Amino acid sequence: MQSKTKEFKKELPRHLDNDIMRRNIAKATWLSMQKREKVVTEIDDWEARREEAHLIKKDIVANLFDYLDQFEARAKQQGIVVHRAADAAEANKIAEQIARDHDVKSIVKSKSMLTEEIDFNKHMIGKGFEVIETDLGEYILQLADEPPSHLTGPAVHMSRVEIAKVFHEQLGIDYSEDPEHLTITARNLLRDKFLEADMGVTGANFAIIENGGVAVVENEGNARMCMTLPRIHVAIIGIERMIPRVEDLGLFLPLLCRSATGQKLTSFISMIDGPRKPNEYDGPESVHYILVDNGRSGFLEDEHMKEALHCIRCGACYNTCPVYQNIGGHAYGWVYQGPIGAVITPQLLGLEAAGSLPFASSLCGSCSEVCPVKIPLHHLLLYQRNRVVKAGLAPSMEKTAMNQFVRVGKSPKTMGRLGKAGRFFQRLLGKKAYVPGWSKSREFPEIAENSFRKWWRDNKNDED
Ligand code: SF4
């Protein structure tokens, strides 16, 4: 997916003016948070589980390449062909070669943010393969030629009317807004694609070191069909997706499902640990893993940013974020959005390209509160802001203002004088006081009669 993060600030008003998108996002995120709240409070030791998951991921990240070697060795023992890709271009090239070696013409694919990150569809379609998205939301977006706007609900920004129009225009069916009719239409079309496909492509929610297998979580059964129906299965896996043992799924699956969709567990949890055995009558003839780095190892060099690799892509931080709720996912300009996107995108694409994203936060900390693996997202947002400033990429006006503020703040006398002047002018202008940008959509609150400093002087003896 091509990045538009550089235009983040410029594009914001367009997203803020999109009332339909904002209504859809607000409704969906509110519902998700309600459902999450209900199922999370059912579990007494939720906090202890978050902590345990945090520690497991911490250990994985601290020894990432050792574990990756172990995972690869186990997978090979199971007859899986394992490839490693340093970047997006290499990952796509490997996938293309696998397809050519196996005489593949058509590919069915389940939802995977990593394949969005590496622009898998564009590459493969450009090389002459048919690639069909099979998750309903992703299928709608493929028809609409739009990128996803959420980790778990890719088409969450679209209304029923918009989806009906896309189906009518792209599939030539009679116009209908009936969700059941639209779903059945997609299902019938996708069934044929599944049966014709030579290759199925999935991501992996968890890569299990102990047995070299992967687990994929979903609600529609399409990922399971991608893994089992076609002759070839390719799992494209981020190198940070590992967990140690099969039994750790008992910890991670409820954390993921409850945080993501407010379900105790999703409808389908599929595990694969190798191609079809001689005594089995179904399953793929050949299974390939493509282990993708694409900038992830760069996180390891930074003590703070390492923690962002713990992410299990549940999307809860999106749902709870007041900024995401108002601007939607497309505003962020790339595949990862919301608080975790604002943290990792500047790392993956560079501060120059995505340095304004960490500033898209009120720093309320709600994202850190809901994160099932306890990533301190609001601290990482602040950390990324600091890096942007240190790299000299902050707007020069802002830099000058902050420098002045530091100078003034160091002198109680000047601070007192400025406070007095400020109160005088604010009283004069009332609620119409103007601060470029800030006061465009806000009014100044009533000003206090006296400053805090005066109050302190007058009352400090009472407090003693
Ligand atoms: S950062 Fe945490 S809350 Fe956000 S998507 Fe990742 S795991 Fe979920």
Boltz pocket constraint, residues with backbone or C-beta under 6 A from the ligand:
constraints:
  - pocket:
      binder: B
      contacts: [[A, 151], [A, 259], [A, 310], [A, 311], [A, 312], [A, 313], [A, 314], [A, 315], [A, 316], [A, 317], [A, 318], [A, 340], [A, 367], [A, 370], [A, 371], [A, 372], [A, 373], [A, 374], [A, 375], [A, 377]]
      max_distance: 6.0
